[in-house]
Amino acid sequence: MSTTYMPKAETVERKWYILDAAGKPLGRVAAQAATLLRGKHKPTFAPHCDCGDHVIIINCSKAVLTGNKLQKKFYRWHTGYIGHLRSIQYDKLMKTRPEKAMELAVNGMLPDTTLGRKALTRLRLYAGAEHKNAAQKPENFEF
């Protein structure tokens, strides 16, 4: 009788991947990044184990939002004070902080658990084409 393979967090080999968001829909790039961060692309995936890889997303400022999302979509947050619900339109958010828009999209696709928060620490976001992680020898991920 064969036994089921159970991966352990300390034995996981983590790779580095680069995703280029230029000209691609923001949600499609975020979904692919979330899959890589969780490790669902690996045959040894287990939902209880942190077996994901490191992901670098470049050209966040060149990601596109389809339809009228630039004008109709808002990022809303509460400061904690009474009546202090803040919001910013995605049109302005993509011009000022495109990395934040991508981070919000990826974070929404990860589980709201300690594994999801740990996976988000392996995400690196850059507005332009340059990144600081060349020493890790990341490989381009085509999807």
CNS distance restraints for C-alpha pairs under 8 A (distance, minus, plus):
assign (resid   5 and name CA) (resid  44 and name CA) 7.67 0.50 0.50
assign (resid   6 and name CA) (resid  44 and name CA) 7.92 0.50 0.50
assign (resid   6 and name CA) (resid  46 and name CA) 7.24 0.50 0.50
assign (resid   7 and name CA) (resid  11 and name CA) 7.22 0.50 0.50
assign (resid   7 and name CA) (resid  12 and name CA) 7.29 0.50 0.50
assign (resid   7 and name CA) (resid  44 and name CA) 6.72 0.50 0.50
assign (resid   7 and name CA) (resid  45 and name CA) 7.61 0.50 0.50
assign (resid   7 and name CA) (resid  46 and name CA) 6.96 0.50 0.50
assign (resid   7 and name CA) (resid  49 and name CA) 6.79 0.50 0.50
assign (resid   7 and name CA) (resid  51 and name CA) 7.83 0.50 0.50
assign (resid   8 and name CA) (resid  12 and name CA) 6.65 0.50 0.50
assign (resid   8 and name CA) (resid  49 and name CA) 6.56 0.50 0.50
assign (resid   9 and name CA) (resid  49 and name CA) 6.05 0.50 0.50
assign (resid   9 and name CA) (resid  50 and name CA) 5.73 0.50 0.50
assign (resid   9 and name CA) (resid  51 and name CA) 6.31 0.50 0.50
assign (resid  12 and name CA) (resid  51 and name CA) 5.80 0.50 0.50
assign (resid  13 and name CA) (resid  51 and name CA) 7.89 0.50 0.50
assign (resid  14 and name CA) (resid  51 and name CA) 7.57 0.50 0.50
assign (resid  14 and name CA) (resid  52 and name CA) 6.73 0.50 0.50
assign (resid  14 and name CA) (resid  53 and name CA) 4.82 0.50 0.50
assign (resid  14 and name CA) (resid  54 and name CA) 6.77 0.50 0.50
assign (resid  15 and name CA) (resid  53 and name CA) 5.25 0.50 0.50
assign (resid  15 and name CA) (resid  54 and name CA) 6.14 0.50 0.50
assign (resid  15 and name CA) (resid 138 and name CA) 7.35 0.50 0.50
assign (resid  16 and name CA) (resid  53 and name CA) 6.16 0.50 0.50
assign (resid  16 and name CA) (resid  54 and name CA) 4.73 0.50 0.50
assign (resid  16 and name CA) (resid  55 and name CA) 5.87 0.50 0.50
assign (resid  16 and name CA) (resid  56 and name CA) 7.48 0.50 0.50
assign (resid  16 and name CA) (resid 136 and name CA) 6.96 0.50 0.50
assign (resid  16 and name CA) (resid 137 and name CA) 7.14 0.50 0.50
assign (resid  16 and name CA) (resid 138 and name CA) 4.52 0.50 0.50
assign (resid  16 and name CA) (resid 139 and name CA) 6.37 0.50 0.50
assign (resid  17 and name CA) (resid  53 and name CA) 7.57 0.50 0.50
assign (resid  17 and name CA) (resid  54 and name CA) 6.30 0.50 0.50
assign (resid  17 and name CA) (resid  55 and name CA) 4.98 0.50 0.50
assign (resid  17 and name CA) (resid  56 and name CA) 6.09 0.50 0.50
assign (resid  17 and name CA) (resid 138 and name CA) 5.07 0.50 0.50
assign (resid  17 and name CA) (resid 139 and name CA) 5.00 0.50 0.50
assign (resid  17 and name CA) (resid 140 and name CA) 5.68 0.50 0.50
assign (resid  17 and name CA) (resid 141 and name CA) 5.88 0.50 0.50
assign (resid  18 and name CA) (resid  55 and name CA) 5.97 0.50 0.50
assign (resid  18 and name CA) (resid  56 and name CA) 4.71 0.50 0.50
assign (resid  18 and name CA) (resid  57 and name CA) 5.82 0.50 0.50
assign (resid  18 and name CA) (resid  58 and name CA) 7.23 0.50 0.50
assign (resid  18 and name CA) (resid 138 and name CA) 6.22 0.50 0.50
assign (resid  18 and name CA) (resid 139 and name CA) 5.97 0.50 0.50
assign (resid  18 and name CA) (resid 140 and name CA) 4.74 0.50 0.50
assign (resid  18 and name CA) (resid 141 and name CA) 5.82 0.50 0.50
assign (resid  19 and name CA) (resid  29 and name CA) 7.38 0.50 0.50
assign (resid  19 and name CA) (resid  33 and name CA) 7.61 0.50 0.50
assign (resid  19 and name CA) (resid  55 and name CA) 7.24 0.50 0.50
assign (resid  19 and name CA) (resid  56 and name CA) 6.13 0.50 0.50
assign (resid  19 and name CA) (resid  57 and name CA) 4.77 0.50 0.50
assign (resid  19 and name CA) (resid  58 and name CA) 6.35 0.50 0.50
assign (resid  19 and name CA) (resid 140 and name CA) 6.44 0.50 0.50
assign (resid  19 and name CA) (resid 141 and name CA) 5.82 0.50 0.50
assign (resid  19 and name CA) (resid 142 and name CA) 7.49 0.50 0.50
assign (resid  20 and name CA) (resid  57 and name CA) 5.92 0.50 0.50
assign (resid  20 and name CA) (resid  58 and name CA) 5.16 0.50 0.50
assign (resid  20 and name CA) (resid  59 and name CA) 6.11 0.50 0.50
assign (resid  20 and name CA) (resid  60 and name CA) 7.93 0.50 0.50
assign (resid  21 and name CA) (resid  25 and name CA) 7.56 0.50 0.50
assign (resid  21 and name CA) (resid  26 and name CA) 7.17 0.50 0.50
assign (resid  21 and name CA) (resid  29 and name CA) 6.25 0.50 0.50
assign (resid  21 and name CA) (resid  57 and name CA) 6.74 0.50 0.50
assign (resid  21 and name CA) (resid  58 and name CA) 6.21 0.50 0.50
assign (resid  21 and name CA) (resid  59 and name CA) 5.39 0.50 0.50
assign (resid  21 and name CA) (resid  60 and name CA) 5.69 0.50 0.50
assign (resid  21 and name CA) (resid  62 and name CA) 6.50 0.50 0.50
assign (resid  21 and name CA) (resid  63 and name CA) 5.16 0.50 0.50
assign (resid  22 and name CA) (resid  58 and name CA) 7.87 0.50 0.50
assign (resid  22 and name CA) (resid  59 and name CA) 5.43 0.50 0.50
assign (resid  22 and name CA) (resid  60 and name CA) 6.99 0.50 0.50
assign (resid  22 and name CA) (resid  61 and name CA) 7.70 0.50 0.50
assign (resid  22 and name CA) (resid  62 and name CA) 4.64 0.50 0.50
assign (resid  22 and name CA) (resid  63 and name CA) 5.19 0.50 0.50
assign (resid  22 and name CA) (resid  64 and name CA) 7.87 0.50 0.50
assign (resid  23 and name CA) (resid  62 and name CA) 5.94 0.50 0.50
assign (resid  23 and name CA) (resid  63 and name CA) 5.39 0.50 0.50
assign (resid  23 and name CA) (resid  64 and name CA) 6.02 0.50 0.50
assign (resid  24 and name CA) (resid  28 and name CA) 7.18 0.50 0.50
assign (resid  24 and name CA) (resid  29 and name CA) 6.96 0.50 0.50
assign (resid  24 and name CA) (resid  62 and name CA) 7.94 0.50 0.50
assign (resid  24 and name CA) (resid  63 and name CA) 5.42 0.50 0.50
assign (resid  24 and name CA) (resid  64 and name CA) 5.91 0.50 0.50
assign (resid  25 and name CA) (resid  29 and name CA) 6.54 0.50 0.50
assign (resid  25 and name CA) (resid  63 and name CA) 5.80 0.50 0.50
assign (resid  25 and name CA) (resid  64 and name CA) 4.83 0.50 0.50
assign (resid  25 and name CA) (resid  65 and name CA) 5.67 0.50 0.50
assign (resid  25 and name CA) (resid  66 and name CA) 6.81 0.50 0.50
assign (resid  26 and name CA) (resid  30 and name CA) 6.16 0.50 0.50
assign (resid  26 and name CA) (resid  63 and name CA) 5.34 0.50 0.50
assign (resid  26 and name CA) (resid  64 and name CA) 5.77 0.50 0.50
assign (resid  26 and name CA) (resid  65 and name CA) 6.05 0.50 0.50
assign (resid  26 and name CA) (resid 102 and name CA) 6.79 0.50 0.50
assign (resid  26 and name CA) (resid 105 and name CA) 7.65 0.50 0.50
assign (resid  27 and name CA) (resid  31 and name CA) 6.01 0.50 0.50
assign (resid  27 and name CA) (resid 105 and name CA) 6.55 0.50 0.50
assign (resid  28 and name CA) (resid  32 and name CA) 6.33 0.50 0.50
assign (resid  29 and name CA) (resid  33 and name CA) 6.16 0.50 0.50
assign (resid  30 and name CA) (resid  34 and name CA) 6.10 0.50 0.50
assign (resid  30 and name CA) (resid 102 and name CA) 6.68 0.50 0.50
assign (resid  30 and name CA) (resid 105 and name CA) 5.82 0.50 0.50
assign (resid  30 and name CA) (resid 106 and name CA) 4.76 0.50 0.50
assign (resid  30 and name CA) (resid 109 and name CA) 7.62 0.50 0.50
assign (resid  31 and name CA) (resid  35 and name CA) 6.31 0.50 0.50
assign (resid  31 and name CA) (resid 106 and name CA) 6.66 0.50 0.50
assign (resid  31 and name CA) (resid 109 and name CA) 6.65 0.50 0.50
assign (resid  32 and name CA) (resid  36 and name CA) 6.36 0.50 0.50
assign (resid  32 and name CA) (resid 143 and name CA) 7.94 0.50 0.50
assign (resid  33 and name CA) (resid  37 and name CA) 6.04 0.50 0.50
assign (resid  33 and name CA) (resid  55 and name CA) 6.54 0.50 0.50
assign (resid  33 and name CA) (resid 106 and name CA) 6.83 0.50 0.50
assign (resid  34 and name CA) (resid  38 and name CA) 6.16 0.50 0.50
assign (resid  34 and name CA) (resid 106 and name CA) 5.82 0.50 0.50
assign (resid  34 and name CA) (resid 107 and name CA) 7.89 0.50 0.50
assign (resid  34 and name CA) (resid 109 and name CA) 6.14 0.50 0.50
assign (resid  34 and name CA) (resid 110 and name CA) 6.12 0.50 0.50
assign (resid  35 and name CA) (resid  39 and name CA) 6.12 0.50 0.50
assign (resid  35 and name CA) (resid  40 and name CA) 5.41 0.50 0.50
assign (resid  35 and name CA) (resid  41 and name CA) 6.57 0.50 0.50
assign (resid  36 and name CA) (resid  40 and name CA) 6.42 0.50 0.50
assign (resid  36 and name CA) (resid  41 and name CA) 6.34 0.50 0.50
assign (resid  36 and name CA) (resid  52 and name CA) 5.96 0.50 0.50
assign (resid  36 and name CA) (resid  53 and name CA) 5.85 0.50 0.50
assign (resid  36 and name CA) (resid  54 and name CA) 7.59 0.50 0.50
assign (resid  36 and name CA) (resid  55 and name CA) 7.09 0.50 0.50
assign (resid  37 and name CA) (resid  52 and name CA) 4.54 0.50 0.50
assign (resid  37 and name CA) (resid  53 and name CA) 5.19 0.50 0.50
assign (resid  37 and name CA) (resid  54 and name CA) 6.35 0.50 0.50
assign (resid  37 and name CA) (resid  55 and name CA) 6.72 0.50 0.50
assign (resid  37 and name CA) (resid 119 and name CA) 5.58 0.50 0.50
assign (resid  37 and name CA) (resid 120 and name CA) 7.36 0.50 0.50
assign (resid  37 and name CA) (resid 122 and name CA) 7.09 0.50 0.50
assign (resid  37 and name CA) (resid 123 and name CA) 7.49 0.50 0.50
assign (resid  38 and name CA) (resid  50 and name CA) 6.86 0.50 0.50
assign (resid  38 and name CA) (resid  51 and name CA) 6.43 0.50 0.50
assign (resid  38 and name CA) (resid  52 and name CA) 4.38 0.50 0.50
assign (resid  38 and name CA) (resid  53 and name CA) 7.27 0.50 0.50
assign (resid  38 and name CA) (resid 110 and name CA) 7.72 0.50 0.50
assign (resid  38 and name CA) (resid 116 and name CA) 7.69 0.50 0.50
assign (resid  38 and name CA) (resid 119 and name CA) 6.46 0.50 0.50
assign (resid  39 and name CA) (resid  45 and name CA) 5.98 0.50 0.50
assign (resid  39 and name CA) (resid  50 and name CA) 7.66 0.50 0.50
assign (resid  39 and name CA) (resid  51 and name CA) 5.24 0.50 0.50
assign (resid  39 and name CA) (resid  52 and name CA) 3.67 0.50 0.50
assign (resid  39 and name CA) (resid  53 and name CA) 6.29 0.50 0.50
assign (resid  40 and name CA) (resid  45 and name CA) 5.57 0.50 0.50
assign (resid  40 and name CA) (resid  52 and name CA) 7.43 0.50 0.50
assign (resid  41 and name CA) (resid  45 and name CA) 7.47 0.50 0.50
assign (resid  45 and name CA) (resid  49 and name CA) 7.67 0.50 0.50
assign (resid  45 and name CA) (resid  51 and name CA) 6.69 0.50 0.50
assign (resid  46 and name CA) (resid  51 and name CA) 7.62 0.50 0.50
assign (resid  49 and name CA) (resid 115 and name CA) 7.81 0.50 0.50
assign (resid  50 and name CA) (resid 115 and name CA) 6.20 0.50 0.50
assign (resid  50 and name CA) (resid 119 and name CA) 7.51 0.50 0.50
assign (resid  52 and name CA) (resid 119 and name CA) 7.02 0.50 0.50
assign (resid  53 and name CA) (resid 122 and name CA) 7.25 0.50 0.50
assign (resid  54 and name CA) (resid 122 and name CA) 4.90 0.50 0.50
assign (resid  54 and name CA) (resid 123 and name CA) 6.13 0.50 0.50
assign (resid  54 and name CA) (resid 124 and name CA) 7.98 0.50 0.50
assign (resid  55 and name CA) (resid 122 and name CA) 6.41 0.50 0.50
assign (resid  55 and name CA) (resid 123 and name CA) 5.07 0.50 0.50
assign (resid  55 and name CA) (resid 124 and name CA) 6.24 0.50 0.50
assign (resid  56 and name CA) (resid 123 and name CA) 6.07 0.50 0.50
assign (resid  56 and name CA) (resid 124 and name CA) 4.68 0.50 0.50
assign (resid  56 and name CA) (resid 125 and name CA) 5.93 0.50 0.50
assign (resid  56 and name CA) (resid 126 and name CA) 7.74 0.50 0.50
assign (resid  57 and name CA) (resid 123 and name CA) 7.76 0.50 0.50
assign (resid  57 and name CA) (resid 124 and name CA) 6.27 0.50 0.50
assign (resid  57 and name CA) (resid 125 and name CA) 5.00 0.50 0.50
assign (resid  57 and name CA) (resid 126 and name CA) 6.21 0.50 0.50
assign (resid  58 and name CA) (resid 125 and name CA) 6.27 0.50 0.50
assign (resid  58 and name CA) (resid 126 and name CA) 4.90 0.50 0.50
assign (resid  58 and name CA) (resid 127 and name CA) 6.15 0.50 0.50
assign (resid  58 and name CA) (resid 128 and name CA) 5.91 0.50 0.50
assign (resid  58 and name CA) (resid 129 and name CA) 5.33 0.50 0.50
assign (resid  58 and name CA) (resid 130 and name CA) 7.16 0.50 0.50
assign (resid  58 and name CA) (resid 131 and name CA) 7.22 0.50 0.50
assign (resid  59 and name CA) (resid  63 and name CA) 6.96 0.50 0.50
assign (resid  59 and name CA) (resid 126 and name CA) 6.28 0.50 0.50
assign (resid  59 and name CA) (resid 127 and name CA) 4.92 0.50 0.50
assign (resid  59 and name CA) (resid 128 and name CA) 4.46 0.50 0.50
assign (resid  59 and name CA) (resid 129 and name CA) 5.24 0.50 0.50
assign (resid  60 and name CA) (resid  98 and name CA) 5.65 0.50 0.50
assign (resid  60 and name CA) (resid  99 and name CA) 5.91 0.50 0.50
assign (resid  60 and name CA) (resid 102 and name CA) 6.81 0.50 0.50
assign (resid  60 and name CA) (resid 125 and name CA) 7.22 0.50 0.50
assign (resid  60 and name CA) (resid 126 and name CA) 6.18 0.50 0.50
assign (resid  60 and name CA) (resid 127 and name CA) 4.59 0.50 0.50
assign (resid  60 and name CA) (resid 128 and name CA) 6.76 0.50 0.50
assign (resid  61 and name CA) (resid  94 and name CA) 6.40 0.50 0.50
assign (resid  61 and name CA) (resid  95 and name CA) 7.20 0.50 0.50
assign (resid  61 and name CA) (resid  98 and name CA) 5.08 0.50 0.50
assign (resid  61 and name CA) (resid  99 and name CA) 7.38 0.50 0.50
assign (resid  61 and name CA) (resid 127 and name CA) 5.02 0.50 0.50
assign (resid  61 and name CA) (resid 128 and name CA) 6.81 0.50 0.50
assign (resid  62 and name CA) (resid 127 and name CA) 7.87 0.50 0.50
assign (resid  65 and name CA) (resid  69 and name CA) 5.99 0.50 0.50
assign (resid  65 and name CA) (resid  70 and name CA) 6.39 0.50 0.50
assign (resid  66 and name CA) (resid  70 and name CA) 7.97 0.50 0.50
assign (resid  68 and name CA) (resid  72 and name CA) 5.99 0.50 0.50
assign (resid  68 and name CA) (resid  73 and name CA) 7.93 0.50 0.50
assign (resid  69 and name CA) (resid  73 and name CA) 4.92 0.50 0.50
assign (resid  69 and name CA) (resid  90 and name CA) 7.26 0.50 0.50
assign (resid  70 and name CA) (resid  89 and name CA) 7.05 0.50 0.50
assign (resid  70 and name CA) (resid  90 and name CA) 5.04 0.50 0.50
assign (resid  70 and name CA) (resid  91 and name CA) 4.57 0.50 0.50
assign (resid  71 and name CA) (resid  89 and name CA) 6.52 0.50 0.50
assign (resid  71 and name CA) (resid  90 and name CA) 6.71 0.50 0.50
assign (resid  71 and name CA) (resid  91 and name CA) 6.03 0.50 0.50
assign (resid  72 and name CA) (resid  89 and name CA) 7.32 0.50 0.50
assign (resid  72 and name CA) (resid  90 and name CA) 7.83 0.50 0.50
assign (resid  73 and name CA) (resid  89 and name CA) 6.15 0.50 0.50
assign (resid  73 and name CA) (resid  90 and name CA) 5.81 0.50 0.50
assign (resid  74 and name CA) (resid  87 and name CA) 6.25 0.50 0.50
assign (resid  74 and name CA) (resid  88 and name CA) 5.54 0.50 0.50
assign (resid  74 and name CA) (resid  89 and name CA) 4.51 0.50 0.50
assign (resid  74 and name CA) (resid  90 and name CA) 5.61 0.50 0.50
assign (resid  75 and name CA) (resid  87 and name CA) 5.46 0.50 0.50
assign (resid  75 and name CA) (resid  88 and name CA) 5.39 0.50 0.50
assign (resid  75 and name CA) (resid  89 and name CA) 6.44 0.50 0.50
assign (resid  75 and name CA) (resid  90 and name CA) 6.83 0.50 0.50
assign (resid  76 and name CA) (resid  85 and name CA) 6.98 0.50 0.50
assign (resid  76 and name CA) (resid  86 and name CA) 5.61 0.50 0.50
assign (resid  76 and name CA) (resid  87 and name CA) 4.22 0.50 0.50
assign (resid  76 and name CA) (resid  88 and name CA) 6.63 0.50 0.50
assign (resid  77 and name CA) (resid  85 and name CA) 5.92 0.50 0.50
assign (resid  77 and name CA) (resid  86 and name CA) 5.40 0.50 0.50
assign (resid  77 and name CA) (resid  87 and name CA) 6.39 0.50 0.50
assign (resid  78 and name CA) (resid  84 and name CA) 5.89 0.50 0.50
assign (resid  78 and name CA) (resid  85 and name CA) 4.49 0.50 0.50
assign (resid  78 and name CA) (resid  86 and name CA) 5.94 0.50 0.50
assign (resid  79 and name CA) (resid  84 and name CA) 5.73 0.50 0.50
assign (resid  79 and name CA) (resid  85 and name CA) 6.61 0.50 0.50
assign (resid  79 and name CA) (resid  86 and name CA) 7.38 0.50 0.50
assign (resid  80 and name CA) (resid  84 and name CA) 6.92 0.50 0.50
assign (resid  88 and name CA) (resid  92 and name CA) 6.89 0.50 0.50
assign (resid  88 and name CA) (resid  93 and name CA) 6.59 0.50 0.50
assign (resid  89 and name CA) (resid  93 and name CA) 6.24 0.50 0.50
assign (resid  90 and name CA) (resid  94 and name CA) 5.81 0.50 0.50
assign (resid  90 and name CA) (resid 101 and name CA) 7.74 0.50 0.50
assign (resid  91 and name CA) (resid  95 and name CA) 6.61 0.50 0.50
assign (resid  92 and name CA) (resid  96 and name CA) 6.16 0.50 0.50
assign (resid  93 and name CA) (resid  97 and name CA) 5.35 0.50 0.50
assign (resid  93 and name CA) (resid  98 and name CA) 6.26 0.50 0.50
assign (resid  93 and name CA) (resid 100 and name CA) 7.77 0.50 0.50
assign (resid  93 and name CA) (resid 101 and name CA) 6.75 0.50 0.50
assign (resid  94 and name CA) (resid  98 and name CA) 4.37 0.50 0.50
assign (resid  94 and name CA) (resid 101 and name CA) 6.63 0.50 0.50
assign (resid  97 and name CA) (resid 101 and name CA) 6.89 0.50 0.50
assign (resid  98 and name CA) (resid 102 and name CA) 6.45 0.50 0.50
assign (resid  98 and name CA) (resid 127 and name CA) 6.27 0.50 0.50
assign (resid  99 and name CA) (resid 103 and name CA) 6.07 0.50 0.50
assign (resid  99 and name CA) (resid 125 and name CA) 5.73 0.50 0.50
assign (resid  99 and name CA) (resid 126 and name CA) 6.33 0.50 0.50
assign (resid  99 and name CA) (resid 127 and name CA) 6.03 0.50 0.50
assign (resid 100 and name CA) (resid 104 and name CA) 6.11 0.50 0.50
assign (resid 101 and name CA) (resid 105 and name CA) 6.38 0.50 0.50
assign (resid 102 and name CA) (resid 106 and name CA) 6.24 0.50 0.50
assign (resid 102 and name CA) (resid 125 and name CA) 7.81 0.50 0.50
assign (resid 103 and name CA) (resid 107 and name CA) 5.92 0.50 0.50
assign (resid 103 and name CA) (resid 125 and name CA) 7.66 0.50 0.50
assign (resid 104 and name CA) (resid 108 and name CA) 6.14 0.50 0.50
assign (resid 105 and name CA) (resid 109 and name CA) 6.70 0.50 0.50
assign (resid 106 and name CA) (resid 110 and name CA) 6.61 0.50 0.50
assign (resid 107 and name CA) (resid 116 and name CA) 7.89 0.50 0.50
assign (resid 107 and name CA) (resid 120 and name CA) 6.92 0.50 0.50
assign (resid 110 and name CA) (resid 116 and name CA) 5.26 0.50 0.50
assign (resid 110 and name CA) (resid 119 and name CA) 7.99 0.50 0.50
assign (resid 111 and name CA) (resid 115 and name CA) 7.25 0.50 0.50
assign (resid 111 and name CA) (resid 116 and name CA) 4.87 0.50 0.50
assign (resid 111 and name CA) (resid 117 and name CA) 7.98 0.50 0.50
assign (resid 112 and name CA) (resid 116 and name CA) 5.80 0.50 0.50
assign (resid 112 and name CA) (resid 117 and name CA) 7.22 0.50 0.50
assign (resid 113 and name CA) (resid 117 and name CA) 6.42 0.50 0.50
assign (resid 114 and name CA) (resid 118 and name CA) 6.06 0.50 0.50
assign (resid 115 and name CA) (resid 119 and name CA) 6.08 0.50 0.50
assign (resid 116 and name CA) (resid 120 and name CA) 6.30 0.50 0.50
assign (resid 117 and name CA) (resid 121 and name CA) 6.83 0.50 0.50
assign (resid 118 and name CA) (resid 122 and name CA) 7.34 0.50 0.50
assign (resid 119 and name CA) (resid 123 and name CA) 7.31 0.50 0.50
assign (resid 126 and name CA) (resid 130 and name CA) 7.27 0.50 0.50
assign (resid 126 and name CA) (resid 131 and name CA) 6.54 0.50 0.50
assign (resid 133 and name CA) (resid 137 and name CA) 7.43 0.50 0.50
assign (resid 133 and name CA) (resid 138 and name CA) 7.50 0.50 0.50
assign (resid 134 and name CA) (resid 138 and name CA) 6.76 0.50 0.50
